[in-house]
Amino acid sequence: MIPENSSSATAPSGTPCTSGGGQHFTPQGSRWVFRRNCSLSPKQLLQWYLSLCAITLVIATGFLLAGFWIVLPFAGIELLLVGTAFVIYARHAADYEMIELQPNQLILVMADGTKLTQLEWSPQWAKLSYNGKYKAPLLFSHRGQQVKMGKFIAEKDKSALHRELKAALARAACAV
């Protein structure tokens, strides 16, 4: 995983937090954003649904004019059910998780439907764990509070991301 706006700096030699001359390492901030894999945005979905409605109603009106009035109510029921399914889909199409790591601040953002959760923690007290099992989340903990992240991360990428985040968290904790 490549973080957004990541710095190419690495920790200097010596102790994990200081270089040989005793200078403190201060990394730039990094941001990781994970989004749901959706083929259509909510706006595209609305456009597609409206075109489906137009085509269906034109066909149903044709049947109505031919004397088959029963087609129109079934077309309406069909459009209502498809519209309901699309609304459920669209509510979660823009879901995401974001991890932003600054030298003195860890920000975790989770957007799930209409619910937006943002936590701001100190990287010195934050811990990250991952047990490596299938469908296991990345678990951030901070002073007794725990947050599960990683719903939108491919299973094959989680262990590499865990190592990357753990190293970045250690560098950010040392920067203060």
Backbone torsions as a table, in degrees:
resi	resn	phi	psi	omega
1	MET	NA	135.5	177.1
2	ILE	-108.6	121.0	-179.8
3	PRO	-71.1	152.0	173.0
4	GLU	-72.1	143.0	177.2
5	ASN	52.5	38.4	-178.0
6	SER	-81.8	152.6	175.4
7	SER	-91.7	154.9	178.9
8	SER	-94.1	8.7	-178.5
9	ALA	-74.0	147.0	174.5
10	THR	-123.7	161.2	-178.2
11	ALA	-68.1	136.9	179.1
12	PRO	-67.8	165.2	178.8
13	SER	-69.1	165.4	-176.4
14	GLY	108.5	-146.4	178.0
15	THR	-71.1	162.3	-178.9
16	PRO	-58.2	-27.3	-175.4
17	CYS	-105.8	-17.8	-176.9
18	THR	-131.7	154.5	174.9
19	SER	-84.7	-180.0	-178.6
20	GLY	-59.5	-31.3	-179.0
21	GLY	-86.0	4.3	179.0
22	GLY	84.0	8.5	179.8
23	GLN	-79.0	141.9	179.2
24	HIS	-80.7	142.4	178.9
25	PHE	-89.5	125.7	178.9
26	THR	-123.1	101.0	-179.1
27	PRO	-77.0	159.7	171.4
28	GLN	-72.6	164.7	177.3
29	GLY	-74.9	154.5	178.0
30	SER	-131.9	152.9	-179.4
31	ARG	-138.4	132.7	174.7
32	TRP	-118.6	127.0	-179.9
33	VAL	-122.6	129.2	-179.8
34	PHE	-121.1	125.7	-177.3
35	ARG	-120.2	155.3	174.6
36	ARG	-64.9	142.2	178.4
37	ASN	-84.4	95.0	-178.3
38	CYS	-117.3	138.3	-178.6
39	SER	-82.4	-24.9	-179.1
40	LEU	-127.1	136.3	172.9
41	SER	-76.8	163.4	177.5
42	PRO	-56.7	-36.8	179.2
43	LYS	-67.3	-43.4	177.7
44	GLN	-64.4	-37.4	178.8
45	LEU	-63.6	-41.4	177.6
46	LEU	-62.7	-43.6	179.0
47	GLN	-62.9	-42.1	179.0
48	TRP	-64.6	-42.6	-179.6
49	TYR	-64.6	-42.1	179.0
50	LEU	-63.8	-38.5	176.8
51	SER	-67.9	-36.3	175.4
52	LEU	-63.1	-42.2	178.2
53	CYS	-61.7	-45.3	-178.1
54	ALA	-61.9	-47.0	-179.0
55	ILE	-64.1	-45.5	-179.0
56	THR	-62.9	-43.2	-178.9
57	LEU	-69.8	-32.9	175.9
58	VAL	-64.5	-45.5	179.4
59	ILE	-65.1	-44.9	-179.5
60	ALA	-64.4	-36.2	177.5
61	THR	-66.6	-36.9	175.9
62	GLY	-60.7	-43.7	177.3
63	PHE	-66.3	-37.5	178.2
64	LEU	-61.2	-44.6	-179.9
65	LEU	-67.5	-26.4	178.2
66	ALA	-82.9	-3.7	176.2
67	GLY	103.7	1.8	179.4
68	PHE	-100.9	75.0	-174.6
69	TRP	-66.4	-23.8	-175.7
70	ILE	-66.2	-20.2	-179.7
71	VAL	-67.7	-36.6	-176.6
72	LEU	-61.4	-47.6	177.9
73	PRO	-63.1	-38.0	178.6
74	PHE	-67.4	-34.6	175.7
75	ALA	-65.0	-40.0	176.9
76	GLY	-63.8	-42.4	178.1
77	ILE	-63.8	-42.2	178.0
78	GLU	-59.2	-47.4	-179.1
79	LEU	-65.6	-35.4	177.3
80	LEU	-64.8	-44.7	179.9
81	LEU	-68.1	-42.8	177.9
82	VAL	-65.0	-41.1	177.7
83	GLY	-61.8	-40.9	177.2
84	THR	-62.1	-44.2	178.3
85	ALA	-62.8	-39.7	179.4
86	PHE	-67.3	-36.5	177.4
87	VAL	-64.4	-43.0	177.9
88	ILE	-61.7	-43.6	178.1
89	TYR	-63.3	-47.0	-174.8
90	ALA	-65.9	-29.8	179.9
91	ARG	-60.9	-29.7	-176.6
92	HIS	-112.6	5.4	-178.6
93	ALA	-67.9	-27.9	-177.6
94	ALA	-101.6	14.7	178.7
95	ASP	-62.1	147.1	176.7
96	TYR	-157.6	165.7	171.1
97	GLU	-129.4	140.7	-179.9
98	MET	-134.5	137.5	173.9
99	ILE	-120.6	119.6	177.5
100	GLU	-119.5	127.7	-175.6
101	LEU	-122.2	115.1	175.6
102	GLN	-109.1	165.0	-179.7
103	PRO	-56.6	-28.7	-178.3
104	ASN	-124.3	14.2	-176.3
105	GLN	-155.5	135.5	172.9
106	LEU	-113.5	121.8	-179.0
107	ILE	-115.4	124.4	176.9
108	LEU	-114.3	125.6	-179.6
109	VAL	-125.2	129.2	176.5
110	MET	-126.8	120.0	176.5
111	ALA	-110.4	118.2	-178.0
112	ASP	-132.4	100.1	-175.6
113	GLY	66.8	-122.9	179.0
114	THR	-93.6	-1.4	-177.9
115	LYS	-94.7	124.4	177.5
116	LEU	-118.7	122.2	179.7
117	THR	-117.2	127.9	177.7
118	GLN	-129.0	126.9	178.7
119	LEU	-120.4	137.8	177.1
120	GLU	-120.8	117.2	-176.2
121	TRP	-123.8	163.9	173.3
122	SER	-87.1	128.0	-179.1
123	PRO	-64.0	-22.9	179.4
124	GLN	-65.4	-29.6	-176.6
125	TRP	-103.7	-7.0	-177.8
126	ALA	-83.0	142.4	176.6
127	LYS	-127.7	148.1	179.2
128	LEU	-125.4	132.3	177.4
129	SER	-137.3	153.4	178.6
130	TYR	-154.8	124.9	-175.6
131	ASN	-89.4	-4.8	175.0
132	GLY	82.1	-0.6	179.4
133	LYS	-78.8	159.3	179.7
134	TYR	-62.1	132.4	179.8
135	LYS	66.2	13.7	177.3
136	ALA	-77.1	137.8	180.0
137	PRO	-83.0	164.6	167.2
138	LEU	-80.2	131.4	-174.2
139	LEU	-114.4	112.8	174.8
140	PHE	-95.3	136.3	176.0
141	SER	-134.1	147.1	-176.9
142	HIS	-153.9	109.8	177.2
143	ARG	48.7	50.1	176.7
144	GLY	88.9	-13.4	179.1
145	GLN	-95.0	135.5	-179.3
146	GLN	-123.7	142.3	178.8
147	VAL	-133.5	130.4	176.7
148	LYS	-95.5	131.5	177.7
149	MET	-134.4	162.6	175.0
150	GLY	113.4	18.7	179.0
151	LYS	-63.0	-31.0	-172.8
152	PHE	-105.0	14.3	-178.6
153	ILE	-101.5	133.7	177.5
154	ALA	-63.1	141.1	-177.2
155	GLU	-57.9	-37.1	-177.8
156	LYS	-68.8	-19.1	-177.9
157	ASP	-97.4	-10.7	-173.1
158	LYS	-64.6	-42.0	-177.1
159	SER	-67.4	-40.0	177.6
160	ALA	-65.7	-40.9	177.8
161	LEU	-64.5	-39.8	178.2
162	HIS	-58.9	-46.0	178.6
163	ARG	-62.7	-43.7	-179.5
164	GLU	-63.5	-45.9	179.8
165	LEU	-66.4	-39.0	-179.8
166	LYS	-62.5	-43.8	178.5
167	ALA	-65.4	-42.8	179.5
168	ALA	-65.7	-37.4	178.5
169	LEU	-65.5	-40.3	177.7
170	ALA	-64.3	-42.8	178.3
171	ARG	-64.5	-41.6	179.8
172	ALA	-67.0	-35.4	179.3
173	ALA	-68.3	-32.8	-179.7
174	CYS	-79.5	-19.7	-173.0
175	ALA	-72.0	-18.6	-174.8
176	VAL	-82.8	NA	NA
